[in-house]
Amino acid sequence: MKKLWILAATWALPFGAISQSDLELAEFYYNEGSYEEAKLYLEQLWKRNKTAKVYEMYYASLLAIHDFDAAEKLVRGRLKKRNSRATAYVELGTLYAHFDRDEEAREAFEEALSRLEPGKGKAVSLANAFIKLNELDLALEVYLKARDMGTRDIEYQLADLQGRRGDYPGMIDASVDLLHLKPTYLRNVQNSFDRNLRIQDNPELGEMLRGKLLQAARTFPEDNIFPELLVWYFNQSKEFDFAFIHAKSLDLRYKESGERLIELAQTAAKNGDMETAAACYRYVAAKGPDNPYFFTARTQALHVLLEPLLNAVPPAIQAITELAEDYRSTLRDLGVRSETVSLAKELAHVEAFYLQNTEAAIEILNEALAIPNLYDRSAALCKLELGDILVFTDAIWDASLLFSQVELDFKDDVYGHEAKFRNARISYYAGDFDWAQSQLDALKASTSKLISNDAIDLSLLITDNYALDTITEPMWLYAQADLLATQHRYPSARGKLDSLITTWPGHPLEDEVLMQLAQMALAENDVDTAMVMLQEIVSLHFDDILADDALFQLADLHQNWLNDVDAALPLYEQLLFEFPGSLHAIEARRRFRALRGDDTEL
């Protein structure tokens, strides 16, 4: 039908428009793979309208139907009309190579070389034509001949081509010479190293590059470009401590304000090297309060050290205690102000939840909230933190008031959603499960991205263990125990959980009870008990929603707490096979492959 429509349209067109309709028919047959039919139209079109589009379709159609004579005639017909005669002979050689006429192809390529004209543009154009054919030796001949002809500024192209040909030492040496003379080529050289060396996949090439760059820095101590390149190299190889040394040297040499150190700190932190990140921040902070990055550096130097301590299982209380003193001294030096409000919030969190000093925590946050003209978002974060601490002290309705304020001020914002979740959790603690569930349902209906995993978990907990159960007391006991555990009142929490299990043995909440007992044991540094509880979930509750969480945590404890790789490996493997849709699957696969010693990492 489409063919008939096109033909009908052709008959209705005036004579001057026939060329356009022929082009449409040619394109139709070409796209359909009907190259014989396409050739009939393209042959006539090429006589009347020698455009690049028509040429490409005509040439491709001739190759597809193996019409060598017509294709050779087409290409040779362009030789007299091409401005760049040399590249035209490369096309002719490509045609001969396609039809396995190797001797004629070689002659055409040699003819292309003989027709090279002076000038960088001519050399690059011809060399790139050979590179596309993977004729790298011929591309090298182009540049060498161009250089002999007096063409300048092709050193980078020569160096990059050596890398493409696999001459990596030659490429690096040529690049060093180039940068010594023309440091503006730094980004080009970095791209060439990335493309040709791939040092993360080829550590032996990385070591060679490292050695040659260090030698270049010693050979040309007055050049700043090689410390720059070393910083880039150590970032690529994730050796951030060495990158710090050279970045600091450049900062001193250029009398900079520390911006490159801030960037390095952020990169190091993203890759888990918190010590180097902290060193970078401390260096910048030492420049004094007049430095534009002073407050950022002073606060982040503490933050990057705190984060891994809080994420450790069990938490490193002694190290947290020592770091908290650094937080206090920093706040004494800088004062509680807009620039340090994040520092104050972090210290309050540590004081309340790790050092059991809630009064100091509340005082710090109240002082932060009293800062004149405090940013609304900063105030919201402080209120959310203060509300959590009030829950910790059992003042749950005072906390609810704060959460309601944030929810009202940030109704359609992530902060408002966080506040709404916290209020739903308070209703859950208070035993008002219907209201808590309605708030959680509203969160899930509004957006799936802003709702936290905690909110989803709480919603599932209520749905699975309350909505379908005519007996509400077990859920009420569990919610009370959950609040007590949140408040670190572990003996009382255990009493509630023991009462639940004793009174209602085999209740669906049993896996949640075991998980809660495991988390409390970890908080008290009782890893053995925690592992017993987690193993019981894996063995007896493998079809419950917490089974994959327990399995992953059990594997993590074997790997990172007991350093028992042989025990961790089969647990990660079990998770991958039995829970492929788990949120832990990607990390479990990565760890499994790393522990097994695979070269490829997903």
N, C-alpha and C positions, 0 to 999 in steps of 0.2 A: 504493500500500500504506500509505503514511504517513497519507493522508487517511482510509482505511478504519479504520486503527488509532485515529485520533483520534475518528472517529464512533462506533466500537464502545465506546471508553472513555466517550464522552458518554452513550450509552444506559445504561451500567452505573452512572452517577453518581447520587447522590441529588439531589433538586430544588435544595437549597441550594448545591450545588457547580457548577450549570450555568454560572453567571457565569464561573467560573474556566476551564471548558472552552471557553466562547465566546471568552475572551481568548486561549487557546492557538490556537484556529482562526483568529482574527483575525490573530494574529502570524504564523501559518504562511502565510496568503494574502498578507499584507503583505510578508513577506520574499521570497515567490515572485514578487512583482510583480503578483499578481492583485488589483488594487485594487477592482474591482467587487465581487468576493466578500468582500474584507476589509471594504468599506463596509457590507455587510449586517449583519455582526456588530458592527462598531464603532458603528453608528448606535444599536443597542439598548443596547450597553454604555455609551455616553455618557449615555443617559437615566437609567441606574441608578447609574453609577459615574464621576463627573466627575474623573478623575485626570489629571495632566499627561501620563502615558504614553499613555493612551487618546486624549487631545486631539491630541497630536502625530501619532499614526498616522492618526487620523480626518481631521485637517486636511490632512496630506500626501496621503492617498488621494483626497480631494476635489479637490485641485489636480491630481493625476495624471490624473483622469478628466474634468477641466475642468468640474466641477459648481460653477459660480459661485454659484448661488442657495443651495445647501446650505452652501457655505463661508462666504458672507456671513452667513447665519443663525447659523452656528456661532460666528463671531467676534463678531457683535453680541450674541449671547446671553451672552458673557463680559463685556461692557462693564459690566453692572450688578453683576457679582460680583467684579470685580478691585479689589484695594486700590489698586493704582497705575493709576488711570483714564487718565492721560496716555499711558502706554506701551501701553495697550490700543488706543487710537486709532492709534498707530503701526502696530500689527498690522493694523488695518483698512485703513489707507492702503497698507500693503504688499500686502494682498490686491488692492486696486483696481489698484495698479501692475502686479501680476502679470498681470492681465487687460486691461492697456492702457487702463484707465479713469483717465486722468491727472488730469482735473479733479476727480473724486471723491477720488482719492488726495491731491491737494493740499489739498482741504477737510478731509480726515481729519487730515492732518499739522498744519494750522492749528488744528484743534480740540484736538489733543494739546498744542500750544504754549499755547493759552488755558487749559488745565486744569493747567498746571504749578503746583505748590504750593511754598511756601518750604522751604528745607532743602537741604543739600549732597547728601544721598543721593538725593533726588527729582531734582535737576538732573543728577547724574551718570548715574542710571538712564535718564532720558529722552534725554540727549545720546548715551549709548552705543547706544541703540536706533537713533538716526539715523545714527551712525557705522557701524554694521553694514550699513546700507543705502547707505553712501557718500554720504549726504545731509549733507555737512560744513557747508554754509551754515546748514542748519536746526539742527545741533548748536551752531554758534556763537550762533545766536539764543537757544537755550536758556540758555547760560551768561550771555549779556548780560542777558537778562530776569531770570535768577536773581540776578545781581549787583544789578540795579535793585530787586529785591524784598528786598534786605538779606542775601542769602546770602553767607557769607564762606568763605574758605579754598578757593577754586576757581581761584586764580591759576595753579597748575601745570596744571590741566586746560585752561585757556584758552591757555596758552603751547604746550602739546603739540598742541592742536587747530590752532593757527596753522601749526605744522610740517606737520601732515597735509594742510592746505589749500595748502601750497607757499609760504606766506609765511615764508621762512626768516629774513630779517632781523628781522621782527616776533617770531618765536619766540625768537630769541636775545636780543633786547632784553628781552622779557617774562621770560625765564628769568634774566637778569642782575638785573632788579629783584626777582624772587622770591627769589633767593639772597641778595641784600643784606639782605632783611628776614627770610628764613627759611632759614638755611644748612643746616638738616637735610634739605632737599630735594635735596641734592647728588646722591645716587644716582639719584633719579627723573629729574633733569635730564640726567644722563649717559646714562641709558637712552633718554630722548627724543632726545637728539642722535644716539645710535647708530642709532636706528630711522629717524629722519627725514633726517639729513644724510648718513650713510654716507660719511664723509670720505675713506676709503681709495679709494673708487670715484669720488668727486666732489671732486677737489683744489681746485676753485674755491670750493666751499662750505667746505672746510677752511680755506682762506686767509681767508675772511670770518669764520669762527668765531675763528680765531687773532687777527685784528685786534681784534674786539670784546672778547675776553677780556683782551687786553693793555690795552685802553682801560679796561675795568672795574677791572683791578688798579691802574691809575694813578688812576682816579676815586675808588676806595674803598681807599686804601692801608692802612687799619686793618682791613679784612676779610681774614681768612686763607683764606676759601673760594675766592677767585679764583686764588691760587697753587696751591691744591689742584686746581682744575679745569684749570689750565694743565699741571700735571704729568700729569694724565690725558690731556689733549689731545696732548701731545708723545709720550706713550707710544703713543697710537693712530696718530699719524702717523710713528712710529719715528724721531723726532728726539730721541734720548736725551740728546744733549749739552745741549739746552735744558731737557729735563726735569730734568737734574742741577742746573742753576742754581736752579730753583724748588724742587726737593726739598731742596736744601741750605738755602735761605732758610727753608723751613718748619721744618726740623730746628733751626735756630738760634733761630727765633722761639718754638717750643714747648719748647725745651731738651730735645729728645728724645735717645734713645741711638743713633740711626742706623738704626733698623729699616726705615724707608721707603727709605733709601739702599741697604740690602742688597737689598731687593726690586727696586729699580730696576736694580741691578747684575746681578742674576740675569736680569731681562728683557732688558737690553741684551746680555748675553753670549749668550743664546739666539738673539738676532737678529743676531749677528755683530759688534756694536759693542764690541769688546774694550777699546778705549781709554777709552770712557765707563765701562764696567764697572770697569776698574782705577781710574779717578778716584774712583768712588763708594767702592770698598773702601779706597783710601788715605785718603779723608776720614774714614771711620769709624775706621780704625786710628789716625789722629792723635788720637783722643779719649783714647788711653792704655790701659794694660793693665787698668785697673779697669772698662773698658767691657765689657759682656757679649758683644759681637761682636768684641772685639779680635783674638783669634787667628784667627777665621774671616776677618775683613777683611784681616789682614796676610798670610795665606797665599794667599787667593784673588786678591789684588791681583797676585801674581806668576803664579799659575796661568793666569789669563785671558790674560796676555800670552805665556806660553810655548806654549800650545796652538796658536795659528795659526803660530808659528814652526816648530814641529815638523811641522806638516801641510803646510808650503810645499814645493813641488817646483820646483827643488832646495831643500834646507833652507838657511835664512839663518844660516850658521855665525857670522858676525861678531855679529849681533844676539843669537844664542844665547849666545855667549861673554860679552857684556856683561850679559845677564840673569842668567847663572849667578853672576856676582859679586854681584848683588843677592840671590840665593838664599843665598849663603855669608854675607853680612853679616847677613841676617835670622836665619839659624840661629845665628850668633855672638851676636846680641842676645837671642834667645829661648831658645836651647838646644835640644837634641834631646830632645823630650818627647812625651807622648801627643798634645798639641794640635798639634804640628808634624811628626808622623811622615809625613804625606802630602807635606809640603814636602821632607823628607829623601829620601823615595823618588823624587820628581821630580828633585831635584838629582843623586842617584846615577845615574839614567837618563841625564841629560845628560852627566855626567862620563864615563860609560863609552862611550856610543854616539855622542856627537857631539864630545867634547873629548879622546877617547882617553886618559882618566885612570882606568883601571880600579881601580888601587890605592885611590885616594881614594873611588871609588864603593863598593867593598867595605867600606872602613872606616866610611863613613857608615851603610850598612845594618846592619852588625854593631853599631854603637852604638845604632841604633834598636831592634834586636831585644833589646838588653840593658836596655831601659827596664823598670823594675819594673811589674808588673801591666799590661803592654801588652795591649790588646784582642786577642782571638784573631784576629779578622778583619784587623786592622791588621798583626799578625805574619804572617799568611798572605800578604798583599799584598807585604810586604817580602821574604818567602822566594821568592815567584814572581819578583820583580825581581832578587833576588840570584842565583837560579838562571839567569835569562837572561844575567846578566853573567858567570857562571862558564862558560856555554856560549861566550860571546864570547871568554873567555880560554883556551878549549880544555879546560877542566876539566869535561867533559861528564858524567862519572860522579858527581862531587861535586854537580853540578847535579841529576842524577837523584835523588840521595838527598833533596835538599830538596823536589823536586816530589813524591816519594813521601810525605813527611811531611804535606804539605798535602793530598794526595789521601786519606790515611788519616784526617786530622782533619775533612775536609769531604767525606765520601764522596758524599752526595746533594745537594751544593750547587754553585753555579756555580764557586766557587773550586776545589772538588775536580775538576770537569770541566776547568777550565783547566789544572790540574796534570797531569791524565791526558793531555790533549792534548800538553803539553810533553814528557812522558815518551815518548809515541808519536813525537814529532818527533826525540827523541834516538835512539830505535831506528832511525828512518829515516836519520839522519846516520851511524849506525854500520853501516848496510847490512843490518839485520835487518828486511827489509820485511814479512815475514809477520807478525811480532809487532806491528809498527807498525800494520799494517792491521787486525789483530784488536782492538787497543785503540781504533782509530777506529771500527770497526764497533760496538763496545760503547757508545761515546759516542752514536752515531746511534740505536742501539736504545733508549737510556735516555730521550732527549728530543731533540726537534728544535729546541727554543727555546734551550737552553743551549749547544749546539754552535756554535762560532764559524765564520765563513766560512773562516778559515784552516784549520780542521780539515777542513771539507768539501773545500777545494781540495787539501789534502794527500792525502786519501783518493782523490780523482779522479786525482791525479797517479800514485799507486801503482797504482791499478786499470788505468788506461789504458796505462801504460808498463812495468809489471813483470809483473802477473799474467798478461797475454796474450802475453808475450814470452819465448821460450825462452832468449834471451841476456840475462843479468843485468848484464853489465859496464857497458853504457851507463847504466843506472839508478844503479849504484854510483858511476860517475864524476860523474853529475849531482848526486847527494846530497852527495858530497864538495865539489863546487863550491858547492852551496847553503850548506853549513856555512862554507866559506871566505868567501863573500859576506856571510853573517851576521856574521862576525868582521871584516869590512871589509878582508880580505886579498884585494883585488881582482885584483892581477896573478896570484896563484896560482889564483884562481877562474877567471880567463880562460884560463889554461893548461889546466885540466881541461876546460873547455867546448870549447876549440879541439881538444883531443885527441879528444873525443867526436864532434864534427862531422867531423873529418878521417878518423877510423877507420870511422865508421858514417854516411856521408852519406845524407841522406834519412830518417833515423830519426824515428819519431813524436815524439821529444823535441825536435825542432828548434824548434818554436814556443816551448817553455819556455826553451830555450837563448837564443833571441833576446830574450825578455822579461827574463831574468836579466841579459843584457848591457845592455839598455836601463835597467834599474833601477840597475845599477852606474854607468853613464854619468851618470845623473841625480844620483846621490850625489856624483859627482866634478864636478858642474856642467858636464858636457859634454852640453848639450842637443841639439846638432846630431847627434851620434852616436846619442843615445837616439831621436831622431825617425826616423833612418834605420832603426833596428832595429824600431821600432813599425810603420813603414810597410811593412816587409818582411813582418811578421806579417799585416797587413791584406791585402796584395796576394797573398801566396803561401800563406797558411794561413787563409783566410777561413772554412773549415769546421771549424776546431779550436776548442777551448773558450776559448782566450785571445783570439780575434779581437775580440770586443766590448770586452774590457778594453783591448786595444791601441788600438782605434778611439776609445774614449772618452778615453783618456789623450792620444792624439795631438791630438784636438780641444781638450782642455783646455790643452795646451801652446801651440797656436796662439792660443787666446783669451787666456790669462793670462800667458804668457811672452813671446810674440812680438807680442801685441796685434793679431793679424791676424784680424779678425772675418770677413772675406770667405772666409778659408780654413777657419775653424772651423765656420761655418754649414753647409756641405754635408756635413761629417763627422758632425755631430750628426744631420742629416737621414738620412744613410746608416745610422747606427746604428738609428734609429727604424724604418726600412723593412726592414732586413735582419735586425735582432735585436730584434723587438718584445717578446720575453720576457726580455730582459737585465735584470739588477739595476740597470743604469745608465739604463734607459729613462725612468724618471720624471724624473730629474735632467736627462737629455739633452733631454727635451721642454721642461722649464722653461727651460733655457738657450736652446734653439732659438727658442722664442717670444719670449724677452727680446731676443735678438740681432736677430730679425726685426722687432721693434718692435710686437708684438701688444699690444692692450689687455688681453685676457683672459689670465690666468695660471692654469695648472692646478696 
